[in-house]
Amino acid sequence: MDIIKSSPGSRLLKKINSKSSRTRPFKVAILGQNGVGKTAFTVRFCTRRYIGDYDPDLERIYTCQRVIQDTPVDFEVWDTAGVNENSRLKEQIRWADAIILVYDVTDRCSFNECTRLKFLINSFSRKSRWKILSDSSSDVIGGIPVALVGNKADREKDRMVHPEEGTNRAVQLKCVRFHEVSVQEEIDDVITVFEDLYIIYRKMKKFRVSLSSSKTSLTEEKLVSSSDDDPEECEARSRSGDFRRGTIISDPDNVSSSGDISCRPRSRRREAIYTMS
Ligand SMILES: Nc1nc2c(ncn2[C@@H]2O[C@H](COP(=O)(O)OP(=O)(O)OP(=O)(O)O)[C@@H](O)[C@H]2O)c(=O)[nH]1
């Protein structure tokens, strides 16, 4: 027995086992039009630093670890280069466990681009991994969790997109969260976006596992009972001013019912994996 243990084959097996027992990273793709601040946002989260200017053609997967609810979580964040070609997007969307759609509050085009991107996310995401209910109800909880984020909130004078519009668009597009941030000025809001999304992802996953294991047939009525999907409630919140930079539109405890809770890149672009401590 000892001989088998120390043989090269068993050493290899041991290595494979220890690798597979490591926690799987949480993969987040950052999508959005050129210049909205995707790289600044990603680097801020991974390093806490704000760096003003980046090579727009540089595309990277950053890795870092954060402790969320007393658990260490490995993040892989794919900072896309804003090319938004459909074939490229498909690869990014299929790679990701969750997606952050970023727009610039001073640029309405970038806001509209998020609608197109969400449409593509819906059509490209690996629905099969979530599909455990009937077709109609899987639309309610199926798909990948997507957060909508308006960046550059510090540029109030140049603002073109108001927070209410962001909130309403997030509801329309069935995003699980809406945030406004200033990557330049505030790090905590940036961290909240990622942590929130992770918490939502975990809850969605747990919910689906428990559904599939118990083979419970949930009615669509139960699934959509949360007010998070209610555009009227959302509008009421907007009217009452219940939004601010960094505010979220739904409660993590209701994640299972919050709307569309629905590879490494190979391209001519330069790529790298960066590990942040
Ligand atoms: N005022 C302000 N400027 C910001 C903020 N975040 C990013 N920027 C600036 O916006 C510009 C674009 O930022 P990037 O991070 O390169 O944007 P990107 O989306 O990665 O751009 P591409 O790589 O071309 O897709 C840079 O000059 C940043 O300094 C912010 O919160 N406030």
The ligand as a MOL file (V3000), in Angstrom:
LIG
                    3D

  0  0  0     0  0            999 V3000
M  V30 BEGIN CTAB
M  V30 COUNTS 32 34 0 0 0
M  V30 BEGIN ATOM
M  V30 1 N -14.7510 61.1390 -13.1380 0
M  V30 2 C -14.5840 59.8180 -13.1480 0
M  V30 3 N -13.8300 59.2460 -14.1120 0
M  V30 4 C -13.6970 57.9040 -14.1010 0
M  V30 5 C -14.3260 57.0820 -13.1200 0
M  V30 6 N -14.0250 55.8030 -13.4030 0
M  V30 7 C -13.2560 55.7990 -14.4940 0
M  V30 8 N -13.0480 57.0690 -14.9050 0
M  V30 9 C -12.2500 57.5030 -16.0700 0
M  V30 10 O -12.8610 57.0290 -17.2600 0
M  V30 11 C -11.8790 56.7570 -18.2540 0
M  V30 12 C -12.0910 55.3520 -18.8100 0
M  V30 13 O -11.8300 54.4170 -17.7760 0
M  V30 14 P -11.4470 52.8920 -18.1160 0
M  V30 15 O -11.3970 52.1660 -16.8230 0
M  V30 16 O -10.2540 52.8290 -18.9870 0
M  V30 17 O -12.7350 52.5030 -18.9670 0
M  V30 18 P -13.0360 51.1160 -19.7220 0
M  V30 19 O -14.4940 50.9110 -19.6660 0
M  V30 20 O -12.1780 50.0380 -19.1580 0
M  V30 21 O -12.5960 51.4680 -21.1930 0
M  V30 22 P -12.2010 50.4380 -22.3890 0
M  V30 23 O -11.0260 49.6450 -21.8840 0
M  V30 24 O -11.8650 51.3490 -23.5240 0
M  V30 25 O -13.3830 49.6040 -22.6640 0
M  V30 26 C -10.5130 56.9170 -17.5660 0
M  V30 27 O -9.9790 58.1830 -17.9200 0
M  V30 28 C -10.8470 56.8930 -16.0890 0
M  V30 29 O -9.9630 57.6480 -15.3300 0
M  V30 30 C -15.1120 57.7370 -12.0910 0
M  V30 31 O -15.6960 57.1370 -11.1950 0
M  V30 32 N -15.2010 59.0900 -12.1790 0
M  V30 END ATOM
M  V30 BEGIN BOND
M  V30 1 1 1 2
M  V30 2 2 2 3
M  V30 3 1 2 32
M  V30 4 1 3 4
M  V30 5 2 4 5
M  V30 6 1 4 8
M  V30 7 1 5 6
M  V30 8 1 5 30
M  V30 9 2 6 7
M  V30 10 1 7 8
M  V30 11 1 8 9
M  V30 12 1 9 10
M  V30 13 1 9 28
M  V30 14 1 10 11
M  V30 15 1 11 12
M  V30 16 1 11 26
M  V30 17 1 12 13
M  V30 18 1 13 14
M  V30 19 2 14 15
M  V30 20 1 14 16
M  V30 21 1 14 17
M  V30 22 1 17 18
M  V30 23 2 18 19
M  V30 24 1 18 20
M  V30 25 1 18 21
M  V30 26 1 21 22
M  V30 27 2 22 23
M  V30 28 1 22 24
M  V30 29 1 22 25
M  V30 30 1 26 27
M  V30 31 1 26 28
M  V30 32 1 28 29
M  V30 33 2 30 31
M  V30 34 1 30 32
M  V30 END BOND
M  V30 END CTAB
M  END
